[in-house]
Amino acid sequence: MSKALVIFFSRADENYNVGQVEVGNTEIFANNIVEKLKADGVEVDTFKIVPQNPYPAGYDDCVAQATSERQMDERPEYVGDVDLAPYDTIFFGYPIWWGDMPMIVYNFLEKHVFTGKNFVPFCTHEGSGESGTFATAGGLAVGANVEAGLAIQGKLARQEGGKKQVNYWIDQTRV
Ligand SMILES: Cc1cc2nc3c(=O)[nH]c(=O)nc-3n(C[C@H](O)[C@H](O)[C@H](O)COP(=O)(O)O)c2cc1C
């Protein structure tokens, strides 16, 4: 029986197109993955990439910080870590920030070894789609088998239609 780990970064508070939320769009996407895998009888754990320095609650302030991190090519630190060794399949999710992955997500990918893992990227966005990030993430997961990812619009990820997309996608995915 395969063992899966769902890793994600997601930000709550004020965001584009959804207003003030307590749970971020990508976190809801991740929760739907967990629910589906459990229903399919797959053993699954999660790891949330939590910034040591929280992002500002206001959307504009968050955008300003994200822009600065990108310009400075920073690698923001996150809280704790996870050992990938026990897992066969790694689901890996993030929001699209400036047509790319958030810098904290680069930090996580660069710090871990994915050799021999089954790597399944996913993301949320508000119009850009995955913007080539599945190839970027898959390229950083050196030595992994990279499965087809799924990008869902953030607002839709919060709705029943988003959940249906997740279920359909997992049925087509090697886990
Ligand atoms: C700093 C920042 C930059 C963003 N840049 C983009 C972008 O380039 N393209 C896009 O479609 N959405 C962009 N968005 C919208 C997010 O991708 C979208 O709201 C996502 O669902 C947020 O996920 P989360 O709630 O899990 O953090 C951006 C949001 C933020 C906060």
The ligand as an ORCA input file, in Angstrom:
! r2SCAN-3c Opt
* xyz 0 1
  C       1.464     38.209     -3.681
  C       0.418     37.611     -4.588
  C       0.676     37.501     -5.945
  C      -0.255     36.891     -6.794
  N       0.044     36.745     -8.125
  C      -0.834     36.101     -8.942
  C      -0.525     35.882    -10.308
  O       0.529     36.250    -10.839
  N      -1.446     35.233    -11.078
  C      -2.641     34.784    -10.568
  O      -3.415     34.192    -11.313
  N      -2.958     34.976     -9.261
  C      -2.075     35.614     -8.438
  N      -2.389     35.789     -7.113
  C      -3.648     35.219     -6.592
  C      -3.401     33.884     -5.887
  O      -2.677     32.983     -6.720
  C      -4.718     33.218     -5.516
  O      -5.499     34.091     -4.764
  C      -4.478     31.917     -4.748
  O      -5.622     31.119     -4.829
  C      -4.123     32.163     -3.304
  O      -3.976     30.923     -2.646
  P      -3.935     30.818     -1.059
  O      -5.268     31.301     -0.550
  O      -3.773     29.345     -0.828
  O      -2.791     31.601     -0.559
  C      -1.486     36.423     -6.268
  C      -1.761     36.582     -4.895
  C      -0.830     37.162     -4.065
  C      -1.136     37.309     -2.592
*
